[in-house]
Amino acid sequence: FILSLIIFSCSSGQEKEDYENAVILETIVLPKIINETSGLEILDNQFITHNDSGGDPSLYMFNEAGEIIQTVEIINQSNNDWEDITADEDYIFIADTGNNFGNRDNLNIIKVKTSDFSVEGKIDISYEDQQTFLPRPKHKYDAEALFLIEDKIAILSKDRSELFTDLYLIDKQSNSKQVLESKITYNVNSLITGGDYNKDMSLLALVSYSSKGSQFLILFEDFNLETLAEKKFRKFKIPLERAQIEAIKIIDDKTFWITSEDEGIGSPYMYKIKVE
């Protein structure tokens, strides 16, 4: 009884933290072929998404009405657990970094040419401090948020053990294996599921959820690699129930696109949300 009370008190305290509120401006129903939409990018004025673990190794292009325009199969690749996507002028980077039970030893970033969607190569990654690959429910070796900053690929962990997030940096020019060391840890008190960075605004936007199913938007303003330790963030509750927000794309410093899996209860959705 005492142990149960302690656990209940801790989990209740997590929900009582201070946060602001976001509002939903627009709701778009997405096709069921992308029912596990897990990443979001915009390229040539089209949205790009993909499904996560077990889905086809394909990218889906759709318009603002939610209509699929094009489906591109990424040849000779497997969707072990694709969790996020980002792009520059030359490459699309797909994070095959989902690791629910901490037992994967084949984590990687897939580099796809924007010109013809051919695969340039893969960046294999591993965590410097991971000592065991035995499956377990709580660990910090899962990552679902990916973005580009300066000449690096950044990923943020989904830490089920502490509800923190660790930032890791990857050399995007290299195709060789890279061993990742945490650059900074942030106490976000939630599980990070997607990210986007806008260099012109120096804005990092993340989405996350709590153990009670609350959905959050987290904003780091004036974000750069030189002052990681100084960064504070603003946290906003997204007014959605029975959703699983997995991806985000910045529109401006106040508005954002986010996507949600169907959660087995209907269709996936894309939302436009706003903060003050």
Protein Blocks (a to p, Z undefined) as FASTA:
>chain_A
ZZmmmmmmmmmmmmmpccdddddfbdcdddfklmmgcbdcdeehiacddddehiacdddd
ddfkopafbdcddehiacfbacbdcddfkbccdddfbcfkopackbccddddfklopafb
dcddddfklmbfcdcfbdckbcfbdcdehjbccdddddfknopacdddddfkbccdcddd
dfbdcdehpacfbdcddfklopacdddddfkopacddddehiafklmmmpccddddddde
hiacfbdcdfblmbccddddeklnacadddddddZZ
